[in-house]
Amino acid sequence: MAEQSKVILHGFWTSPFVKRVELALNLKGIPYDYVEEDLANKSDLLLKYNPVHKKVPVLVHNEKPLAESMVIVEYIDETWNDGPKLLPNDPYKRAQARFWSKFMEEQLFETTFLVFKTDGEVQKKGLDELYQKLNVLENGMKTFLEEGNTGVENNAGILDLVFCSLFGAYKVHEEVLGIKLIVPDKFPLLFSWLMAIGELEVVKKAAPPHEKSVEILQRYRQSALKSFPVA
């Protein structure tokens, strides 16, 4: 068990990377203070704690800062033994969880945001690519569960955190885009997974206001579209 000390999370409320750290702390039942950063006017503390990337999230524990969401999540899991394990104890299963977390991080994130910041034919191509990658994840998760890995019905883990941080705000996504990303008929396992995650109390409590989220995502999309003319 980690020694009792102050934990501080520096973040920005719309960041999916901050959200996964916030959920990890809440799942573990770790008390922490939250510092909202103005990314247009970054604080001296943020620049001091993360001089390499100058981004959120930053977790400060024992006055020692950590950056990058996945590094932080694994640190939380290894440091606090109370609460659910976020990564499996079995080395092979743990490696699988890391693999699929990285797949979502590297393959899905940029493609999803391409859909948000484009329109017309460019957006259609991006959506087709996203559906292809979601199909890979759908099949991968079937194998993952068939091999005896537990899902969100038991204890939420690192895969749930990453998946939730990307698609947990699906109602916001649908309102802004007018289309579904996790289509139930195409991806029944992913859709069921998303619904189950949404029922977790820690997820409900961490969800930002719907209207405010729609407003900022619409603003992001309109700004991005100026750089991506309609095809």
C-alpha atoms as an extended CHARMM CRD file, in Angstrom:
* protein
*
       231  EXT
         1         1  MET       CA              0.0000000000        0.0000000000        0.0000000000  PROA      1               0.0000000000
         2         2  ALA       CA              1.3020000000        3.4440000000       -0.8820000000  PROA      2               0.0000000000
         3         3  GLU       CA              2.1580000000        5.7550000000        1.9630000000  PROA      3               0.0000000000
         4         4  GLN       CA             -0.5290000000        8.2950000000        2.7380000000  PROA      4               0.0000000000
         5         5  SER       CA              0.4630000000       11.4680000000        0.9540000000  PROA      5               0.0000000000
         6         6  LYS       CA             -1.0060000000       14.1730000000       -1.1610000000  PROA      6               0.0000000000
         7         7  VAL       CA             -1.9220000000       13.3480000000       -4.7500000000  PROA      7               0.0000000000
         8         8  ILE       CA             -2.5790000000       16.1260000000       -7.2490000000  PROA      8               0.0000000000
         9         9  LEU       CA             -3.8780000000       15.7380000000      -10.7980000000  PROA      9               0.0000000000
        10        10  HSD       CA             -3.3120000000       18.5760000000      -13.2630000000  PROA      10              0.0000000000
        11        11  GLY       CA             -5.7620000000       18.3170000000      -16.1230000000  PROA      11              0.0000000000
        12        12  PHE       CA             -8.1990000000       19.8490000000      -18.5590000000  PROA      12              0.0000000000
        13        13  TRP       CA            -11.8300000000       18.8340000000      -18.3590000000  PROA      13              0.0000000000
        14        14  THR       CA            -12.3240000000       17.7710000000      -21.9920000000  PROA      14              0.0000000000
        15        15  SER       CA             -9.1010000000       15.7580000000      -22.3140000000  PROA      15              0.0000000000
        16        16  PRO       CA             -9.6700000000       12.0030000000      -22.8330000000  PROA      16              0.0000000000
        17        17  PHE       CA             -6.1340000000       11.4180000000      -21.5350000000  PROA      17              0.0000000000
        18        18  VAL       CA             -6.9260000000       13.2000000000      -18.2800000000  PROA      18              0.0000000000
        19        19  LYS       CA            -10.2240000000       11.3210000000      -18.0470000000  PROA      19              0.0000000000
        20        20  ARG       CA             -8.5590000000        7.8960000000      -17.9890000000  PROA      20              0.0000000000
        21        21  VAL       CA             -6.2820000000        8.9870000000      -15.1250000000  PROA      21              0.0000000000
        22        22  GLU       CA             -9.2250000000       10.4550000000      -13.2400000000  PROA      22              0.0000000000
        23        23  LEU       CA            -11.1490000000        7.1950000000      -13.6530000000  PROA      23              0.0000000000
        24        24  ALA       CA             -8.1540000000        5.1440000000      -12.5010000000  PROA      24              0.0000000000
        25        25  LEU       CA             -7.8600000000        7.2240000000       -9.3240000000  PROA      25              0.0000000000
        26        26  ASN       CA            -11.5850000000        6.9550000000       -8.6630000000  PROA      26              0.0000000000
        27        27  LEU       CA            -11.6660000000        3.1980000000       -9.2610000000  PROA      27              0.0000000000
        28        28  LYS       CA             -8.8560000000        2.7560000000       -6.7770000000  PROA      28              0.0000000000
        29        29  GLY       CA            -10.5320000000        5.0570000000       -4.2660000000  PROA      29              0.0000000000
        30        30  ILE       CA             -7.4860000000        7.3340000000       -4.0810000000  PROA      30              0.0000000000
        31        31  PRO       CA             -8.1490000000       10.8170000000       -2.6280000000  PROA      31              0.0000000000
        32        32  TYR       CA             -6.6340000000       13.5560000000       -4.7830000000  PROA      32              0.0000000000
        33        33  ASP       CA             -6.8040000000       17.2490000000       -5.5070000000  PROA      33              0.0000000000
        34        34  TYR       CA             -7.6170000000       18.3850000000       -9.0240000000  PROA      34              0.0000000000
        35        35  VAL       CA             -6.0610000000       21.4140000000      -10.6960000000  PROA      35              0.0000000000
        36        36  GLU       CA             -7.7790000000       22.6310000000      -13.8760000000  PROA      36              0.0000000000
        37        37  GLU       CA             -5.2140000000       23.9890000000      -16.3270000000  PROA      37              0.0000000000
        38        38  ASP       CA             -5.7750000000       26.7300000000      -18.8900000000  PROA      38              0.0000000000
        39        39  LEU       CA             -4.0350000000       25.2330000000      -21.9140000000  PROA      39              0.0000000000
        40        40  ALA       CA             -4.0090000000       28.5930000000      -23.6580000000  PROA      40              0.0000000000
        41        41  ASN       CA             -2.1020000000       30.0480000000      -20.7220000000  PROA      41              0.0000000000
        42        42  LYS       CA             -0.2030000000       27.1360000000      -19.1610000000  PROA      42              0.0000000000
        43        43  SER       CA              0.7350000000       27.4890000000      -15.5210000000  PROA      43              0.0000000000
        44        44  ASP       CA              4.3270000000       27.6520000000      -14.3450000000  PROA      44              0.0000000000
        45        45  LEU       CA              3.6980000000       24.4550000000      -12.3970000000  PROA      45              0.0000000000
        46        46  LEU       CA              2.5730000000       22.5530000000      -15.4960000000  PROA      46              0.0000000000
        47        47  LEU       CA              5.6350000000       23.7080000000      -17.4330000000  PROA      47              0.0000000000
        48        48  LYS       CA              7.8340000000       22.7520000000      -14.4890000000  PROA      48              0.0000000000
        49        49  TYR       CA              6.2600000000       19.3230000000      -14.0010000000  PROA      49              0.0000000000
        50        50  ASN       CA              6.1000000000       18.4030000000      -17.7020000000  PROA      50              0.0000000000
        51        51  PRO       CA              8.8870000000       20.3380000000      -19.4430000000  PROA      51              0.0000000000
        52        52  VAL       CA              9.1330000000       17.7870000000      -22.2760000000  PROA      52              0.0000000000
        53        53  HSD       CA              5.5560000000       17.7850000000      -23.6280000000  PROA      53              0.0000000000
        54        54  LYS       CA              4.0540000000       20.7040000000      -21.6600000000  PROA      54              0.0000000000
        55        55  LYS       CA              0.7170000000       18.8580000000      -21.6640000000  PROA      55              0.0000000000
        56        56  VAL       CA             -1.8300000000       17.3800000000      -19.2850000000  PROA      56              0.0000000000
        57        57  PRO       CA             -2.3070000000       15.0770000000      -17.5140000000  PROA      57              0.0000000000
        58        58  VAL       CA              0.3470000000       15.4130000000      -14.8500000000  PROA      58              0.0000000000
        59        59  LEU       CA              0.0820000000       13.4380000000      -11.6100000000  PROA      59              0.0000000000
        60        60  VAL       CA              2.0690000000       14.6800000000       -8.6260000000  PROA      60              0.0000000000
        61        61  HSD       CA              2.6480000000       12.1110000000       -5.8600000000  PROA      61              0.0000000000
        62        62  ASN       CA              5.0480000000       12.7050000000       -2.9830000000  PROA      62              0.0000000000
        63        63  GLU       CA              5.8960000000       15.9520000000       -4.7830000000  PROA      63              0.0000000000
        64        64  LYS       CA              7.2010000000       13.8960000000       -7.7090000000  PROA      64              0.0000000000
        65        65  PRO       CA              5.5050000000       14.5430000000      -11.0790000000  PROA      65              0.0000000000
        66        66  LEU       CA              4.5680000000       11.9600000000      -13.7030000000  PROA      66              0.0000000000
        67        67  ALA       CA              3.4190000000       12.6680000000      -17.2540000000  PROA      67              0.0000000000
        68        68  GLU       CA              1.6510000000       10.6680000000      -20.0130000000  PROA      68              0.0000000000
        69        69  SER       CA             -1.6670000000        9.0530000000      -19.1910000000  PROA      69              0.0000000000
        70        70  MET       CA             -0.7340000000        5.3880000000      -19.7100000000  PROA      70              0.0000000000
        71        71  VAL       CA              2.4560000000        5.7550000000      -17.6890000000  PROA      71              0.0000000000
        72        72  ILE       CA              0.4040000000        7.3520000000      -14.9090000000  PROA      72              0.0000000000
        73        73  VAL       CA             -2.2890000000        4.6580000000      -14.9750000000  PROA      73              0.0000000000
        74        74  GLU       CA              0.2840000000        1.8770000000      -14.6410000000  PROA      74              0.0000000000
        75        75  TYR       CA              2.0150000000        3.7990000000      -11.8390000000  PROA      75              0.0000000000
        76        76  ILE       CA             -1.2950000000        4.0850000000       -9.9990000000  PROA      76              0.0000000000
        77        77  ASP       CA             -1.9280000000        0.3620000000      -10.3770000000  PROA      77              0.0000000000
        78        78  GLU       CA              1.5400000000       -0.5850000000       -9.1350000000  PROA      78              0.0000000000
        79        79  THR       CA              1.6320000000        1.9270000000       -6.2780000000  PROA      79              0.0000000000
        80        80  TRP       CA             -1.8150000000        1.4440000000       -4.7160000000  PROA      80              0.0000000000
        81        81  ASN       CA             -2.7040000000       -2.1780000000       -3.9960000000  PROA      81              0.0000000000
        82        82  ASP       CA             -6.1450000000       -1.3760000000       -2.6110000000  PROA      82              0.0000000000
        83        83  GLY       CA             -9.0830000000       -1.4680000000       -4.9780000000  PROA      83              0.0000000000
        84        84  PRO       CA             -9.3590000000       -3.3720000000       -8.2660000000  PROA      84              0.0000000000
        85        85  LYS       CA             -6.2820000000       -4.2480000000      -10.2800000000  PROA      85              0.0000000000
        86        86  LEU       CA             -6.1860000000       -2.2860000000      -13.5130000000  PROA      86              0.0000000000
        87        87  LEU       CA             -3.8150000000       -4.7440000000      -15.1920000000  PROA      87              0.0000000000
        88        88  PRO       CA             -4.0010000000       -8.5580000000      -14.8990000000  PROA      88              0.0000000000
        89        89  ASN       CA             -1.4750000000      -10.3020000000      -12.6490000000  PROA      89              0.0000000000
        90        90  ASP       CA             -0.7480000000      -12.9750000000      -15.2550000000  PROA      90              0.0000000000
        91        91  PRO       CA              2.1730000000      -11.7810000000      -17.4510000000  PROA      91              0.0000000000
        92        92  TYR       CA              0.6180000000      -12.9710000000      -20.7290000000  PROA      92              0.0000000000
        93        93  LYS       CA             -2.7830000000      -11.4500000000      -20.0010000000  PROA      93              0.0000000000
        94        94  ARG       CA             -1.0770000000       -8.2600000000      -18.8450000000  PROA      94              0.0000000000
        95        95  ALA       CA              0.8330000000       -8.1200000000      -22.1450000000  PROA      95              0.0000000000
        96        96  GLN       CA             -2.4320000000       -8.6070000000      -24.0560000000  PROA      96              0.0000000000
        97        97  ALA       CA             -4.0810000000       -5.7730000000      -22.1510000000  PROA      97              0.0000000000
        98        98  ARG       CA             -1.1400000000       -3.5090000000      -22.9460000000  PROA      98              0.0000000000
        99        99  PHE       CA             -1.2340000000       -4.5110000000      -26.6100000000  PROA      99              0.0000000000
       100       100  TRP       CA             -4.9190000000       -3.6750000000      -27.0740000000  PROA      100             0.0000000000
       101       101  SER       CA             -4.5810000000       -0.4860000000      -25.0380000000  PROA      101             0.0000000000
       102       102  LYS       CA             -1.8000000000        0.5960000000      -27.3660000000  PROA      102             0.0000000000
       103       103  PHE       CA             -3.8760000000       -0.3970000000      -30.4070000000  PROA      103             0.0000000000
       104       104  MET       CA             -6.7060000000        1.8670000000      -29.2720000000  PROA      104             0.0000000000
       105       105  GLU       CA             -4.2680000000        4.6350000000      -28.3950000000  PROA      105             0.0000000000
       106       106  GLU       CA             -2.3740000000        4.5470000000      -31.6830000000  PROA      106             0.0000000000
       107       107  GLN       CA             -4.9130000000        3.2530000000      -34.1980000000  PROA      107             0.0000000000
       108       108  LEU       CA             -8.2550000000        4.6280000000      -33.0500000000  PROA      108             0.0000000000
       109       109  PHE       CA             -7.5440000000        8.0060000000      -31.5120000000  PROA      109             0.0000000000
       110       110  GLU       CA             -6.2000000000        9.8580000000      -34.5490000000  PROA      110             0.0000000000
       111       111  THR       CA             -8.6980000000        8.2280000000      -36.9150000000  PROA      111             0.0000000000
       112       112  THR       CA            -11.6090000000        9.1680000000      -34.6550000000  PROA      112             0.0000000000
       113       113  PHE       CA            -10.4930000000       12.7830000000      -34.5100000000  PROA      113             0.0000000000
       114       114  LEU       CA            -10.0100000000       12.8170000000      -38.2900000000  PROA      114             0.0000000000
       115       115  VAL       CA            -13.7460000000       12.1230000000      -38.5490000000  PROA      115             0.0000000000
       116       116  PHE       CA            -14.4530000000       15.0640000000      -36.2390000000  PROA      116             0.0000000000
       117       117  LYS       CA            -12.3110000000       17.5910000000      -38.0490000000  PROA      117             0.0000000000
       118       118  THR       CA            -13.2620000000       16.8080000000      -41.6570000000  PROA      118             0.0000000000
       119       119  ASP       CA            -16.3340000000       16.7070000000      -43.8540000000  PROA      119             0.0000000000
       120       120  GLY       CA            -17.4600000000       15.3340000000      -47.1910000000  PROA      120             0.0000000000
       121       121  GLU       CA            -15.3760000000       12.6750000000      -48.9290000000  PROA      121             0.0000000000
       122       122  VAL       CA            -12.4290000000       13.0820000000      -46.5600000000  PROA      122             0.0000000000
       123       123  GLN       CA            -14.6780000000       12.3920000000      -43.5750000000  PROA      123             0.0000000000
       124       124  LYS       CA            -16.2590000000        9.3890000000      -45.3380000000  PROA      124             0.0000000000
       125       125  LYS       CA            -12.8170000000        7.8710000000      -45.9420000000  PROA      125             0.0000000000
       126       126  GLY       CA            -11.8980000000        8.5290000000      -42.3270000000  PROA      126             0.0000000000
       127       127  LEU       CA            -15.1150000000        6.8960000000      -41.1200000000  PROA      127             0.0000000000
       128       128  ASP       CA            -14.5320000000        3.8430000000      -43.3190000000  PROA      128             0.0000000000
       129       129  GLU       CA            -11.0190000000        3.5460000000      -41.8900000000  PROA      129             0.0000000000
       130       130  LEU       CA            -12.3500000000        3.9070000000      -38.3480000000  PROA      130             0.0000000000
       131       131  TYR       CA            -14.9330000000        1.1620000000      -38.9370000000  PROA      131             0.0000000000
       132       132  GLN       CA            -12.1950000000       -1.1390000000      -40.2430000000  PROA      132             0.0000000000
       133       133  LYS       CA            -10.1150000000       -0.5710000000      -37.1310000000  PROA      133             0.0000000000
       134       134  LEU       CA            -13.1410000000       -0.9770000000      -34.8510000000  PROA      134             0.0000000000
       135       135  ASN       CA            -13.8060000000       -4.3080000000      -36.5580000000  PROA      135             0.0000000000
       136       136  VAL       CA            -10.2510000000       -5.3830000000      -35.6820000000  PROA      136             0.0000000000
       137       137  LEU       CA            -10.8830000000       -4.3630000000      -32.0720000000  PROA      137             0.0000000000
       138       138  GLU       CA            -14.2500000000       -6.1640000000      -32.0260000000  PROA      138             0.0000000000
       139       139  ASN       CA            -12.6120000000       -9.4250000000      -33.1240000000  PROA      139             0.0000000000
       140       140  GLY       CA             -9.6480000000       -8.8870000000      -30.8450000000  PROA      140             0.0000000000
       141       141  MET       CA            -11.8660000000       -8.3930000000      -27.8030000000  PROA      141             0.0000000000
       142       142  LYS       CA            -13.8030000000      -11.5800000000      -28.6190000000  PROA      142             0.0000000000
       143       143  THR       CA            -10.5300000000      -13.5330000000      -28.5050000000  PROA      143             0.0000000000
       144       144  PHE       CA             -9.3950000000      -11.6130000000      -25.4160000000  PROA      144             0.0000000000
       145       145  LEU       CA            -12.5470000000      -12.6210000000      -23.5060000000  PROA      145             0.0000000000
       146       146  GLU       CA            -12.5230000000      -16.1790000000      -24.8370000000  PROA      146             0.0000000000
       147       147  GLU       CA             -9.0590000000      -16.5950000000      -23.3490000000  PROA      147             0.0000000000
       148       148  GLY       CA            -10.4390000000      -16.0210000000      -19.8620000000  PROA      148             0.0000000000
       149       149  ASN       CA             -9.8840000000      -12.3110000000      -19.3880000000  PROA      149             0.0000000000
       150       150  THR       CA            -12.5400000000      -10.5850000000      -17.3200000000  PROA      150             0.0000000000
       151       151  GLY       CA            -14.6480000000       -7.7780000000      -18.6680000000  PROA      151             0.0000000000
       152       152  VAL       CA            -16.2450000000       -4.7300000000      -17.1460000000  PROA      152             0.0000000000
       153       153  GLU       CA            -18.8820000000       -6.9150000000      -15.4760000000  PROA      153             0.0000000000
       154       154  ASN       CA            -16.2150000000       -7.8700000000      -12.9470000000  PROA      154             0.0000000000
       155       155  ASN       CA            -13.5760000000       -5.2030000000      -12.3280000000  PROA      155             0.0000000000
       156       156  ALA       CA            -12.9290000000       -2.3680000000      -14.7270000000  PROA      156             0.0000000000
       157       157  GLY       CA             -9.3480000000       -2.3470000000      -15.9380000000  PROA      157             0.0000000000
       158       158  ILE       CA             -6.9740000000       -0.5000000000      -18.2100000000  PROA      158             0.0000000000
       159       159  LEU       CA             -8.8060000000       -1.4800000000      -21.4140000000  PROA      159             0.0000000000
       160       160  ASP       CA            -12.0500000000       -0.1270000000      -20.0210000000  PROA      160             0.0000000000
       161       161  LEU       CA            -10.3480000000        3.1480000000      -19.1140000000  PROA      161             0.0000000000
       162       162  VAL       CA             -8.8890000000        3.6290000000      -22.5900000000  PROA      162             0.0000000000
       163       163  PHE       CA            -12.0690000000        2.5980000000      -24.4160000000  PROA      163             0.0000000000
       164       164  CYS       CA            -14.2010000000        4.8230000000      -22.1810000000  PROA      164             0.0000000000
       165       165  SER       CA            -11.8830000000        7.7990000000      -22.6380000000  PROA      165             0.0000000000
       166       166  LEU       CA            -12.2760000000        7.4900000000      -26.4220000000  PROA      166             0.0000000000
       167       167  PHE       CA            -15.9790000000        6.6480000000      -26.7830000000  PROA      167             0.0000000000
       168       168  GLY       CA            -17.6270000000        7.2070000000      -23.4040000000  PROA      168             0.0000000000
       169       169  ALA       CA            -19.0540000000       10.5230000000      -24.6290000000  PROA      169             0.0000000000
       170       170  TYR       CA            -20.7760000000        8.7630000000      -27.5360000000  PROA      170             0.0000000000
       171       171  LYS       CA            -23.9910000000       10.7880000000      -27.1130000000  PROA      171             0.0000000000
       172       172  VAL       CA            -21.9780000000       13.9800000000      -27.5380000000  PROA      172             0.0000000000
       173       173  HSD       CA            -20.2570000000       12.5260000000      -30.6100000000  PROA      173             0.0000000000
       174       174  GLU       CA            -23.5690000000       11.5530000000      -32.1910000000  PROA      174             0.0000000000
       175       175  GLU       CA            -25.1060000000       14.9900000000      -31.5890000000  PROA      175             0.0000000000
       176       176  VAL       CA            -22.1340000000       16.8240000000      -33.0940000000  PROA      176             0.0000000000
       177       177  LEU       CA            -21.5840000000       14.4940000000      -36.0720000000  PROA      177             0.0000000000
       178       178  GLY       CA            -25.1070000000       13.2220000000      -36.6990000000  PROA      178             0.0000000000
       179       179  ILE       CA            -23.6860000000        9.6980000000      -37.0910000000  PROA      179             0.0000000000
       180       180  LYS       CA            -22.8790000000        6.7630000000      -34.8220000000  PROA      180             0.0000000000
       181       181  LEU       CA            -19.2950000000        5.6210000000      -34.3580000000  PROA      181             0.0000000000
       182       182  ILE       CA            -19.9470000000        2.4550000000      -32.3280000000  PROA      182             0.0000000000
       183       183  VAL       CA            -22.7440000000        1.0690000000      -34.5110000000  PROA      183             0.0000000000
       184       184  PRO       CA            -24.6410000000       -1.6850000000      -32.5900000000  PROA      184             0.0000000000
       185       185  ASP       CA            -25.2090000000       -3.9060000000      -35.6480000000  PROA      185             0.0000000000
       186       186  LYS       CA            -21.6050000000       -3.6340000000      -36.8250000000  PROA      186             0.0000000000
       187       187  PHE       CA            -19.9210000000       -3.9320000000      -33.4400000000  PROA      187             0.0000000000
       188       188  PRO       CA            -22.2590000000       -5.7210000000      -30.9890000000  PROA      188             0.0000000000
       189       189  LEU       CA            -19.5160000000       -6.5860000000      -28.5130000000  PROA      189             0.0000000000
       190       190  LEU       CA            -18.0610000000       -3.0640000000      -28.4770000000  PROA      190             0.0000000000
       191       191  PHE       CA            -21.5310000000       -1.5610000000      -28.1520000000  PROA      191             0.0000000000
       192       192  SER       CA            -22.4080000000       -3.8340000000      -25.2080000000  PROA      192             0.0000000000
       193       193  TRP       CA            -19.0400000000       -3.0010000000      -23.6410000000  PROA      193             0.0000000000
       194       194  LEU       CA            -19.6900000000        0.7180000000      -24.0390000000  PROA      194             0.0000000000
       195       195  MET       CA            -23.1490000000        0.4100000000      -22.4550000000  PROA      195             0.0000000000
       196       196  ALA       CA            -21.7300000000       -1.5590000000      -19.5100000000  PROA      196             0.0000000000
       197       197  ILE       CA            -18.9760000000        0.9920000000      -18.9030000000  PROA      197             0.0000000000
       198       198  GLY       CA            -21.5460000000        3.7830000000      -18.9640000000  PROA      198             0.0000000000
       199       199  GLU       CA            -23.3780000000        2.1670000000      -16.0430000000  PROA      199             0.0000000000
       200       200  LEU       CA            -20.3430000000        2.3010000000      -13.7430000000  PROA      200             0.0000000000
       201       201  GLU       CA            -20.8710000000        4.8360000000      -10.9660000000  PROA      201             0.0000000000
       202       202  VAL       CA            -17.3450000000        6.2610000000      -11.3220000000  PROA      202             0.0000000000
       203       203  VAL       CA            -17.9740000000        6.8900000000      -15.0140000000  PROA      203             0.0000000000
       204       204  LYS       CA            -21.3040000000        8.6010000000      -14.3600000000  PROA      204             0.0000000000
       205       205  LYS       CA            -19.7510000000       10.8580000000      -11.7220000000  PROA      205             0.0000000000
       206       206  ALA       CA            -16.8020000000       11.8010000000      -13.9460000000  PROA      206             0.0000000000
       207       207  ALA       CA            -18.9200000000       12.6700000000      -16.9980000000  PROA      207             0.0000000000
       208       208  PRO       CA            -18.8160000000       16.4030000000      -17.8320000000  PROA      208             0.0000000000
       209       209  PRO       CA            -22.0590000000       18.2830000000      -18.6080000000  PROA      209             0.0000000000
       210       210  HSD       CA            -23.5180000000       17.1350000000      -21.9150000000  PROA      210             0.0000000000
       211       211  GLU       CA            -24.4110000000       20.5820000000      -23.2570000000  PROA      211             0.0000000000
       212       212  LYS       CA            -21.0150000000       22.0230000000      -22.3930000000  PROA      212             0.0000000000
       213       213  SER       CA            -19.2650000000       19.0760000000      -24.0740000000  PROA      213             0.0000000000
       214       214  VAL       CA            -21.3680000000       19.4540000000      -27.2230000000  PROA      214             0.0000000000
       215       215  GLU       CA            -20.5960000000       23.1570000000      -27.3640000000  PROA      215             0.0000000000
       216       216  ILE       CA            -16.8160000000       22.7670000000      -27.1260000000  PROA      216             0.0000000000
       217       217  LEU       CA            -16.7060000000       19.8380000000      -29.5810000000  PROA      217             0.0000000000
       218       218  GLN       CA            -18.7990000000       21.7830000000      -32.0860000000  PROA      218             0.0000000000
       219       219  ARG       CA            -16.4220000000       24.7120000000      -31.7070000000  PROA      219             0.0000000000
       220       220  TYR       CA            -13.4380000000       22.3940000000      -32.2710000000  PROA      220             0.0000000000
       221       221  ARG       CA            -15.0770000000       20.8880000000      -35.3480000000  PROA      221             0.0000000000
       222       222  GLN       CA            -15.9690000000       24.2380000000      -36.9050000000  PROA      222             0.0000000000
       223       223  SER       CA            -12.4600000000       25.5260000000      -36.3210000000  PROA      223             0.0000000000
       224       224  ALA       CA            -10.8910000000       22.3630000000      -37.7750000000  PROA      224             0.0000000000
       225       225  LEU       CA            -13.1240000000       22.4030000000      -40.8530000000  PROA      225             0.0000000000
       226       226  LYS       CA            -11.5750000000       25.6990000000      -41.9200000000  PROA      226             0.0000000000
       227       227  SER       CA             -8.3570000000       23.7690000000      -42.5510000000  PROA      227             0.0000000000
       228       228  PHE       CA            -10.1390000000       20.8520000000      -44.2730000000  PROA      228             0.0000000000
       229       229  PRO       CA            -12.2940000000       22.1150000000      -47.1650000000  PROA      229             0.0000000000
       230       230  VAL       CA            -15.2920000000       19.9830000000      -48.0390000000  PROA      230             0.0000000000
       231       231  ALA       CA            -14.5400000000       17.4940000000      -50.8210000000  PROA      231             0.0000000000
